[in-house]
Amino acid sequence: MAGDEKAKSKVEQAKGKVKETAGRAVGNERLEAEGRAEQAKGDAREAKEKVKDVFKD
């Protein structure tokens, strides 16, 4: 997996988790949903890179 893309996916996942937790703590459903979406985006990026690695070999 490309190091740069792997780092981006981890950052997106972490930011999403923080947003989701903050949204839940203050009762802001929109912030919580944004956090879940950002985590999903990071998960998708990570999955894409793993697929690319499989076909790279």
C-alpha positions in Angstrom: 0.0 0.0 0.0 1.4 3.4 -0.9 2.5 5.1 2.3 0.9 8.4 1.5 -2.5 6.9 0.8 -2.3 4.7 3.8 -1.6 7.7 6.0 -4.5 9.6 4.5 -6.9 6.8 5.2 -5.7 6.5 8.8 -6.0 10.3 9.3 -9.6 10.3 7.8 -10.6 7.4 10.1 -9.1 9.2 13.1 -10.8 12.5 12.3 -14.1 10.7 11.7 -13.9 9.0 15.1 -13.2 12.3 16.8 -16.1 14.0 15.1 -18.4 11.1 15.8 -17.4 11.0 19.5 -17.7 14.8 19.8 -21.1 14.8 18.1 -22.3 12.1 20.5 -21.0 13.9 23.5 -22.8 17.2 22.7 -25.9 15.6 21.2 -25.2 16.9 17.7 -26.5 14.2 15.3 -25.1 16.0 12.2 -21.6 16.1 13.6 -21.9 12.4 14.5 -23.1 11.5 11.0 -20.2 13.5 9.5 -17.8 11.5 11.6 -19.3 8.2 10.5 -19.1 9.3 6.9 -15.5 10.4 7.2 -14.6 7.1 8.8 -16.3 5.3 5.9 -14.4 7.3 3.4 -11.1 6.4 5.1 -12.1 2.7 5.2 -12.9 2.8 1.5 -9.6 4.5 0.7 -7.8 1.8 2.7 -9.7 -1.0 0.9 -8.9 0.5 -2.5 -5.2 0.5 -1.7 -5.3 -3.1 -0.5 -7.0 -4.2 -3.8 -4.3 -2.3 -5.7 -1.6 -4.1 -3.7 -3.1 -7.5 -4.5 -3.0 -6.8 -8.2 0.4 -5.2 -8.1 2.2 -8.5 -7.2 
